[in-house]
Amino acid sequence: MTINNSIENGGSVVQVGDQATAVGRRNPPLSDTASVLLSTAANRDNGSILPPPADLKARGGALKAVLSHLLARALVEEVPASSDAESWRRDDDAGRIGLRITVAGYAAIGVEAVGD
């Protein structure tokens, strides 16, 4: 992935482990839904984004769009899912695939990541 993050664009790059995340004007603030999902994941032992909180209004296509956006921004990563409730897609070879908050995801909500 190429990040156009020059001084003219007002950006910088933060290296988190093997992930480079653009910061500055290139990344808009998180939506309320994204913040709730990341905060919920940060409070789970396994860091899973799914299942979403019961009171979250985004469902179906709207939820999938938010999850795709978080994945594109490297705020979550794909991992094997242990249940259908934690699964966001299914792969023919790998089976259920879930999403887990990343170090960059913790940083995006202002929380320090705890172990991995």
C-alpha positions as CSV (number, residue, x, y, z in Angstrom):
1,M,0.0,0.0,0.0
2,T,1.4,3.4,-0.9
3,I,0.6,6.3,1.3
4,N,0.9,9.8,-0.1
5,N,1.8,11.5,3.1
6,S,4.0,14.3,2.1
7,I,4.4,17.6,4.1
8,E,2.1,19.3,1.6
9,N,-0.7,16.9,2.7
10,G,0.0,17.7,6.3
11,G,0.5,14.0,7.2
12,S,2.9,11.8,9.0
13,V,3.3,8.1,9.3
14,V,3.3,6.1,12.6
15,Q,5.0,2.8,12.5
16,V,3.2,0.3,14.8
17,G,4.9,-3.1,14.7
18,D,4.8,-4.1,11.1
19,Q,1.9,-1.7,10.4
20,A,2.3,1.8,9.0
21,T,-0.6,4.0,9.7
22,A,-1.1,7.5,8.2
23,V,-2.0,10.2,10.7
24,G,-3.1,13.7,10.1
25,R,-5.5,15.1,7.6
26,R,-5.4,11.9,5.6
27,N,-7.5,10.0,8.2
28,P,-10.9,11.5,9.1
29,P,-12.2,11.1,12.6
30,L,-13.9,7.9,13.5
31,S,-17.7,7.7,13.2
32,D,-19.7,7.0,16.4
33,T,-20.3,3.5,15.2
34,A,-16.6,2.8,14.6
35,S,-15.7,4.3,18.0
36,V,-18.3,2.0,19.8
37,L,-17.1,-1.1,17.9
38,L,-13.4,-0.4,18.7
39,S,-14.2,0.5,22.4
40,T,-16.2,-2.7,22.8
41,A,-13.3,-4.7,21.2
42,A,-10.8,-3.0,23.5
43,N,-12.8,-4.3,26.5
44,R,-12.9,-7.9,25.3
45,D,-10.2,-10.3,26.3
46,N,-9.7,-11.5,22.7
47,G,-10.1,-8.0,21.1
48,S,-12.9,-9.2,18.8
49,I,-14.9,-6.5,17.1
50,L,-17.9,-8.9,16.7
51,P,-20.5,-9.5,17.8
52,P,-21.5,-5.9,17.9
53,P,-23.1,-4.5,21.1
54,A,-26.8,-5.3,21.2
55,D,-27.7,-1.6,21.3
56,L,-25.7,-0.7,18.2
57,K,-28.1,0.5,15.5
58,A,-25.9,-0.3,12.5
59,R,-26.7,-3.7,11.1
60,G,-26.4,-5.5,7.7
61,G,-24.8,-3.4,5.0
62,A,-24.2,-0.4,7.2
63,L,-22.3,-2.5,9.7
64,K,-20.3,-4.2,7.0
65,A,-19.3,-0.8,5.5
66,V,-18.0,0.4,8.9
67,L,-16.1,-2.9,9.4
68,S,-14.6,-2.6,5.8
69,H,-13.5,1.0,6.6
70,L,-11.8,-0.1,9.8
71,L,-10.0,-2.9,8.0
72,A,-8.9,-0.5,5.2
73,R,-7.4,1.8,7.9
74,A,-5.7,-1.1,9.6
75,L,-7.5,-0.4,12.8
76,V,-8.7,-4.0,12.8
77,E,-7.2,-7.2,11.3
78,E,-8.6,-10.5,10.1
79,V,-8.1,-13.5,12.4
80,P,-9.7,-16.9,12.6
81,A,-13.0,-16.7,14.4
82,S,-14.1,-19.2,17.0
83,S,-17.8,-18.8,16.4
84,D,-20.4,-17.6,13.9
85,A,-21.1,-14.6,16.2
86,E,-17.5,-13.5,15.9
87,S,-17.3,-14.1,12.1
88,W,-17.6,-11.4,9.6
89,R,-16.9,-13.6,6.5
90,R,-16.2,-17.2,5.6
91,D,-13.2,-18.4,3.6
92,D,-13.3,-21.7,1.7
93,D,-9.9,-22.6,3.0
94,A,-9.6,-20.9,6.4
95,G,-13.3,-21.1,7.5
96,R,-14.7,-18.4,9.7
97,I,-12.8,-15.1,9.6
98,G,-13.3,-12.5,12.4
99,L,-11.9,-9.1,13.1
100,R,-9.7,-8.1,16.0
101,I,-8.6,-4.6,17.1
102,T,-5.0,-3.7,16.3
103,V,-2.5,-1.5,18.1
104,A,-3.4,1.2,15.7
105,G,-7.1,0.7,16.6
106,Y,-6.3,1.1,20.3
107,A,-4.4,4.3,19.5
108,A,-7.3,5.6,17.4
109,I,-9.6,5.5,20.5
110,G,-6.8,6.8,22.9
111,V,-6.3,3.5,24.7
112,E,-2.9,1.8,25.3
113,A,-2.8,-1.7,23.9
114,V,-2.3,-4.4,26.5
115,G,-0.2,-7.5,25.5
116,D,-0.9,-9.7,22.6
